[in-house]
């Protein structure tokens, strides 16, 4: 039916293999470019964002733990130092949060960040700062009342 020589078969086989190698190579190049863009997004945007948020969260938690300690044990000799450390943690946490806000973010992330900022401001204004002020004023009963009541609900 087909009178095909071995030479033609070898040429056709090599041509098909060359086409397959070219397609595979192009797919590999596309895959590597896609991976590079995803890795760049991860390390340029997402990792710094996660680091800033994590640092801010941990620092606010440290301040909260120290405030609980200051309320529970106002008689300790380092009570004034503890209150100063809380102030320092609040400054550090605010810096971490502001560093996060300066990083690029997606449009989907912006409303979530706005809501988180609103909740954080509410927590600080209605819970943490009044508790800290009462503790600094020596009104431990009032600080404990705010800490056990309003601040716990705001923290959730």
N, C-alpha and C positions, 0 to 999 in steps of 0.2 A: 504494500500500500504506500508507505512512505519509504523512499529510498534515501535514508539519512546516513551520512558517513559518521564515523567515530570522531573525526575532527570537528564536525558541526556540533555533535552532541557535547563534546568537551567545551567548545566555545559557548554554547547555550547554557550549559551548567555553570560555567564560570561567570557568565553574565548575570544569571539569576542569583548566584551567590554574592556577586558584587552589589546588586540591587538590594539584597537582604542586608548586607553589611552596611550599606549607605543608610538604609532606613533605620537600622539599629543604632548606628552612630548618631544620626539626627535626633532620635528619641533620647539617647544618652545626653547629648548636648542640651536639649530642651529640659530634661530632668535636672541636670546640674544647675542650669540657670534658675530654674524654679526653686530648687533647694537653696541656692545662694540668696535669692530674694527673701525667702522665708526666714533663713538664718539671720540675715541682716535686720529684718523686722523684729525678730526675737531679741537680738542682742542690743539693737539701737533704741528700741522703743519699749518693748514689754519687760525686759529684765530691769532696766533702770526704774521703770514705774513700779514693778513689784518690790524692788529693793527700797524705794522711798516709802511706799505704803507700809511695808513690813517694819522699817525703822520707826516710822511715826507711830504705828500701833504698839510696838514693843515699848517705846518710850512713854506713851500715855499709860500703858499698863504698869510700868515701873513707878510712875508718879502716883497712880491709883493705889498701888501696894504700899508705897511710903506714906500716903495719906491715911490709909487704914491703920498703919503702924503708929502714926502720930496720934490718931484718935484713941487707939487702944492703949497706948502707953505714953501719956503726956508727961509722966514723971521721969522718963529717961533723961540722963544728963545731955545727950546729944539731940534733944528735941528741936532746938533752934537750927542746928545743922541739917536735920531731916527736912525741915520746912524750906530751907535754902535749896536743898537738893531737889525738892519738888518744883520749885520755881525754875531751876535750871533745866529739869526734864521737860517742863512745859515749853520753854523756849526752844529746846532741841526738837521736840515733837512738831512744833509749829514750823520750824525751818524745814524739816523733812516733808511735811505736808505741802508747804509752798514749793519745794523743789519738785514734788510730784505734779503739782498744778502747772508748772512751767514746761513739763515734758509734752511732746505731741500725743494727742489722743484721738481716737476715732469719734465719729459723730454719735455712734451708739453709746459710747462711754460717757459723753458729756452730760446727759441727764442723770445718769447714775452718780456721777461725781458731784453734781449740783445737789442731789438729794443727800448724799453722804456728808457734804459740807454743811448743809442745813442741820442735819442731825448732830454732827459734831459740835457746831456752834451752840445748839440748844443744850447738849450735854454739858458743855463747859459753862455756859451762862446760867443755867438753871440748877445744875447739880454740883459740878466740880468746884467752880470758883466760890460759890457761897459756902460750901463745906470747908474749903481751904481758908476762907476769910474767917469763919467761925473758929477754926482751929487756931489760927494765928492770934485771934483775939482772946484765946483761952476759954472760949465757950464750948467746951467739949460735948456737953449734952446736946446743944443745938447742932453741932457738927455731926454727932452720931445719929441724930434724928434725920437729918438731910441725907446722910450717907446710907442709912438703912432704908429710907423711904424713897424719896424722889430720885436720888442718883441711881439706885438699882434699876428702877423702871426706865430711866433714860438710857442706861447702858445697854439694855437688851436690844 
